[in-house]
Structure formats: C-alpha cells, structure tokens
Amino acid sequence: MTASAAALPALKDALALGLTEAEYELICEHQDGPPNQVELAMYSLLWSEHCAYKHSRKLLRTLPTEGPAVVMGPGENAGAVDVGDGLVCAFKVESHNHPSAVEPFQGAATGVGGILRDIFAIGARPIAVLDSLRFGEVEGEAGTRSRYLLDGAVAGIGHYGNSIGVPTVGGEVYFEGPYEQNCLVNAMALGLAGRDALVRSAAAGPGNVLVLFGASTGRDGIGGASVLASAELSEGDSDKRPTVQVGDPFEEKKLLECSLELLARGLLVSLQDLGAAGLTSSAAEMASKGEVGVEIDVRRVPLREADMEPFEVMVSESQERMLCVVEPGDLDAVLALCEKWEVNGAAIGAVTDSGTVRVLAEGEPVGEMPVRALVDDCPLYDLEPAKPERPVYPPPRASRAPTTGAEETLLTLLASPNIASRRPLFEQYDAIVQSRTVRRPEQADAAVLALPAGTALAVSIDCNGRRVAADPYRGAVESVLECAANLACVGAQPLGTTNNLNFGNPEKPHIAWQLTEAVRGLGDACRALDAPIVGGNVSLYNEGATGPIYPTPVIGMVGLLPDHARAGRLGFAREGDAIALVGPFAPALGASELAKLRGEPLPDGLAETDVEAVRAAQEAVREAVRAGALSSAHDVAEGGLAVALAECCLAGGLGASVECGAGEEAELFGEGPGGFVVSGAPEALKALGERAALRVLGTVGGEALRIDGVLDVGMPELAAAHGSLAELFD
Amino acid sequence: MKFGVLQFPGSCDEVDALEAARRVADAELIWHANRDLKGADAIVVPGGFSYGDYLRAGAIARFAPAMEAVIEFAREGGLVLGICNGFQVLCEARLLPGALLPNSNRRFTFRQVQLEVLNSGGAFTRTCALGERLSIPAKHSWGRYHADERTLRAMDESGQIVLRYAEGENFNGSLHDIAGVSNEAGNVFGLMPHPEHAVDVSVGGSADGLKIFNSMRMAA
C-alpha cells in the first residue's frame, strides 16, 4: 500500500465525495485509520443515498412485504410472485432520473438496460417493459427543453427495448411544471422463470471463483452514484455528461442469453448485475448476503482504457456487465459459454472467508474493508417531517382554460398533454415481440401478457403526482387503487406491487413529511388490497432551482387472470350495449386536470376514500370481466367521467348517448377514485348492480358522444382533440 | 416439411418465427456460426438486430457462415423468407433487389398495417387471393424500400412486387408503397411487416400471417 499511502485522501476529499464529517470519522474507525483512495471511493458510493437508502430505509421497513404469492421479496435484485403452473413472475421498477435529465436518450436507455439486468440476474427471462415518465410542460416556447427531454427519453427507451427483443407494453407520462428542471424516467420490467430456476445473489463457498462477464470496463459513469444520484441538479449540468453511462443493447442481448444459458446449465452458484457503483456494490452486496469475503484483482478486469486506476475500476459504472460466483471445476465451461455468446469473461477474484472486500492490483493489496462496515454499517437517518405551513408549489400556469361550456371543456381536456392519446409515444416501442401481448397500449387499462397455460399476467404502472402533492397520504392511496382498478378492468387480481419513490430532498422537513405520508398511504393501500410490495427503488433529491418535484411514488402492480381469451377491453364494442357508471365514485374538481388548466392552486388535502368500498367495486368489476359478462371496462381517472366516456368511444370506434345528471362540472369532469365506466348487455349490468353501486347512463351507438342536454360531439372531433400529442413529434 | 430459422446473437423475433412455422410444419433454429442448414426445406431469416446493426442494418449478417449456406441454398432454388431485419440481410446479400433506408418519419414505428397482395401465384402468397388485404404488424426504423426506377419497372413486370401497403398505411415512405418483394425466380421473398406476429388472433390482432407460412409449406 506504499504507493497510495503517500497520498492518503483527507476529510475534504470525503466531503467532496458527498460524505459528511461524521460519516468520514466513522469510516476511519472501521478502517483503524484514514481510508486510502480506493477505500474512500468505495465507502463514498456504498454510503451514498442511492446505495444505502440512508434516509428511507427505516420507512421502507413499514411496508407490507408478505403474501401468499410472494416468492422473493425486497432485498434481491427483483421481487417475484407465483403465477401458477410452476412459474414465477419477477418484476421491479427503477429510476434513472438524473442521468436522463443530463442526457435523455442514454439516460433512459441505460435505465431500461439496468432494470432488465435486475430481472435476468435472478434467472428470469425479461418479458416486458413499462415506463413512467414526468416532464415539465411541453407546449409552446417554454416547453422546448421538456420536448427535447421527452423525445430523447422515449427514443432511448425504444432503442434499448426494441433492440434487445423485450416488448414495451405500457406506461404513463405526465407533464407538470415541477418536473421541468428534474424530469423523471422510471422503468419497470417483468420476467418469467420456472419456480425452481430462481437464483439469489449471495456469494458462497470460500475458494469459489468470481467471474466478471459482459462488456469491458471503462471510465464511463465513474462517481455516478454519488455525484449524480444523490445531489440536487443545478445549472451547468452539462459538465456532468461524462458521468452518464452509454448503453449497448446488443451487448446486453448477448449478456442476457449468456446468463440464462449459464443458469440453465447449472454452472453458477450465484449471480448479480452491476449497476450503480459497479463492481464495488455488486461484490460487497454478494459478500454481505453470503456472509463471506471477496477478493478482486483489478488488473484481471478486461479494460476499455488501459491506464485506469484501481479505484476507477472498482467504481466504474460501465453498462452490460454481470458478476457471478463459480465453482473452480466449472470455470472452463463458464468461460467457453462466454466465448460462444461473444462476451468477455474473466476470473477476477475469489470468495474468501475473511469477511472483507479486498482489492488487489497484480496481487498487491490496494484496499481492504470489512464487508459489514461497507454494506450494513452506513448510518441511517431519522427524517424530521413537518407539514408545510405554506403551499410548497405555486399554482400551475393557466394554459387552456375553457370558457364556453361543456363541449369546449371536454375537447380541451382530451387535447391536454396529460390526457391526449399516447400513440405517438408507444408507437415507438415494439409491444408485441415474444408473441405474448394480448392487450396492447390503448386496448385496455392494463397490459395483458398470455402465459403458457392459457392464464395471463396483467400489469399497470401509475401515479398522479399532482394529487399526491395535494395530499401525500391519500394521493398515494389513490395511486395504488388506480393500479388495482386498471387490473380489475382486464379481469386481473393483484399479486404484488413494486414502487419507485421519487421525492425531493428528504433533509427538508416538508419533503420528509411528503415521503412519510406517502409511504404510510402506500402501505395502508397495499395491505387493504392484499398486494404486498416485493421490491422497489428510492430516488431522492429530485429538486431544481425552483423547488422540488411533485412527490411521485410510482406504483407498478402485477396481477393474474385465469383466461386470457376473456381479458377486458376499454373500448365500447357493441351497438346497443348499456353503459353504466360503477363504484363509489365521488368526483371533485380540486386537484383535477381541469383545475390545473385553469391555473387553480392545489387544495390542501383530498377527500377521504373508502378503500373497502373501492375494493369491493373492483372485485365486482373483475368478476364480471372474468365471467365474460362485460363488453368493456374502463376506470375513471384524469378528466373525470366525460373524458372516460370519450376514451371508451374512441377506443371502440363507437359513439354513445348518455345522461349524466344535471351536467354539473364536478359531475362531468371531477376526479376521484372508485369509478368505472362499463358496457354490456342490460341484464349483465343489472347483475353487476347487485354487487356494487351502479348507475345506468345510456347506450352505445351512433357517431358521436351525446350527453343529454350537455354536449354532442362527433367522433372525428373527439379524435382530433385526443390526437394532439402527434404535433410534438413532427 | 421443415423450416430452418436462423439465429444471430442479436435476433429478437427468431423464437416467434420458429413457433409460427411450427404451426404449419417442423421447424428448428440454426445458429449463425454454423454452415449446416440441418436439412431444412425452407429458411426464415428473422427480425431483430443480427449483430447489433451499428454499421447498417443487415450489413454484417450477410457474411455469417449460416448466411453463406443460405445464399447457396437460395441459388439452388430453396425457399428463403426474410422478415424485417431478415429482409435487410437478404438485400445486403443481393438475394433480393433494392435496399431498405431509414423510415421517412425518422422513428422506429410499430403499427398494425394493412397490406394488399399484388401477386398471389408465387411460393409465398399462393394461399392468398389477388388483391386480398392482410392485417400484419410492422415494427422497424429502417423500412423504406428503395430501388432505382429501371429495377422497379422490371420487378413490376415480372410480378416481384408481392405485397404493397394499402392506402394510408405506408408510414416508412417506401417507394410505390412496396412492403414485400421476391427475386426474379420467386424463391426468395422479403417483407418488412412481421407475418410471424400475425398467426394467432389473441396476440397478433389477426392470423393473416399464417398464410405466408402455409404457402411456403405447400410450395416447398
């Protein structure tokens, strides 16, 4: 250690790497003296918010994580639920927000690459991707940068998913001012595996070999975890561009096939992907979970740039790499398979019984740290939540306030970027590769993927950040209910949930309050729906110069339906069908899309939801869809009942004639959880009405949406308004 | 009758093509590094990104050992179907006339498209009626068919323009709305839309693509 001992880093270097003085002192204690450069770099990453969840771990412990279907819960690369017939579905959502704000195409692309690796790291073949995106307002001059980010992120997601042969089957996007300086790019992936084929990441067996395989290691993404993921963004972020990783989906495709073939042949003891903090985090976490030590010689790592320092090799975030533990007798077979798939494979070290992570350079030790200190002993912080006394967010800028009446209001809402058809986005994604996609985007409220036995998975991702901002607890509850409602509309029952908590700086009391309340809502709603959390991710410090993002706990939910031939659709399907509003729907204009367009400030709180009543309505709709009794089912969300009706007309290419009470604004355009628009034979709706609150509204048919005494808008006019996003992509 | 489906490291739709072919006959994957076509009676070059396609779609794949065998197989009259990236590979290998350029909308685009059958006599569309409409998904970013006018005239005269995008369906800007072409001998056929993704109404939106595989089974 003579070379590095000459220039031991000091406290100021630790501070520059994002550690606090107290944390630095704790590290010195663990190391019996000041850490050297390699050690400090590794501690700074593993003790970053991104890796250590130091402001959120205590909260996350309050979430429900157990249920009859859960096969693998939080803590592994991805969670997994039993889907019957010997199969499990692995799934997880993850964020790549800050990299995408710096370079949207690569940031989003590598976000997809990272979440896919999480899925195949546990031995599951990725079968679907969904995305959850947030940008600033995209219209007009002021929207130029947000349009650039949207365009780049969508192209990046498509590029990666399309090229690797995993369909992107769904997603959501919202445009709101608070995301202008801090966009959100969350990606969710699902995978399928035999129940017995799942592999864990715990290293085991001292003497076993550590094999790094995949792309070679370069200087890209160095310090990404600490510099990018754990600090607020500010002006001049183009300086951070070199820390954004560059993705190569072809490399990942080979890595995916190679990993799955290695597992299928039983050649691996354990497997782990390399994500944030690269080798540092993968090796330390494998050692921690297996309660062993590891030893890595950085000079045996295949490099892209020959002169890399040991610490650079250890923290590089070069993409498309995996780390596995192999029994010595299997090493040759492992390396031969790497050769077949044309990926680098190198034995870079060994599992030891030392309980330390030991870093060597050509056999010479250059760093050694106790595994426990690195992974488990990062201090956890208590939040100091306080409800803000004044509103955190300024009222939205009034943009398209409709003035002349209900027809104009409906068309304005349909054309609003938060409601308009997402076709220009999802058409850039291959939604059908792997021949499993029973419901493509805009065919149903949830994507539906057929399983071999004739059953199907359904998946939805959702979060209305504006409503969470108005009321973090109830807004989070609503997000969970919305996902479950989407599943109910295709006939699926929730099996498990994943979440990505996107919030501002948790060291600020009002953000801590948002986070605490939202997690409480998330936990309560998941418990009430029996949809336990099997994994997820936390992204904090999402703030720009003008303030924090809306609190955005993105919820991804996976469910199962017994017969894919009966998966529900959202569009009206048959002339003469009766249309009904089902469920305990109590719409209000506060925090609605219409209120936003009018520039109204967020209300202080949302109305309380009777979660049990919503759950009962969801069950009733789900059973009716499963029985094949309904022609269509769609949940009422942004834009309220009138927009939901218009969406059913547009998706099915059929008009409708309905009555909606006195036609009051709140009735037509108000929002709230618990409402479904369904269509079907009158007697089927009558039966459904015996199980849930139900009001018959009218009949499917004609060439227009007619709301008695209120509005009468032809289908072409509805379609033109709904198609407004197309011009953003010209 | 047996289909052989080529598999490159970056193939994406090879399993879909394999399963589609298995609906009408036997089928087996053929690894790109192998020259042995395993006695297949017809070859499918599937969609995807063969070797990453960083140079130009299909430009490297044509040199694969398996492709060398396919070129020989085609010259001897064997049936070869190229789908999407496979179509690009067959053009690069000069088994088919013309070339595929980046879409005129400059984006990867996935859309269910309506096609019209312009030649129902050949080996790939003999179960279709002349003028019949097929509903088949397309998904690509390099799908704009191009050939010079003289070649196009000759192709038209010899019935090599087999499929055309119906009116309003040509999102990629292909010349003369061309969606699928054959060679002069009629034993090699390439198209940008994916018939292997239209073999089951529940996931494909239609089963019209099966007609291509059934035609090949009858012709082989």
Interface residues (C-beta under 8 A of the other chain):
Chain A: A155 G158 H159 N162 S163 I164 G165 D248 P249 F250 E251 K253 K254 E257 W341 E342 F426 E427 Q428 Y429 D430 A431 I432 V433 Q434 S435 R436 T437 V438 R440 A450 H564 A565 F729
Chain B: P9 G10 S11 C12 D13 V15 D16 E19 G48 F49 Y51 G52 D53 Y54 R107 F108 T109 F110 R111 P137 K139 H194 E196 H197 D200 S202 V203 G204 G205
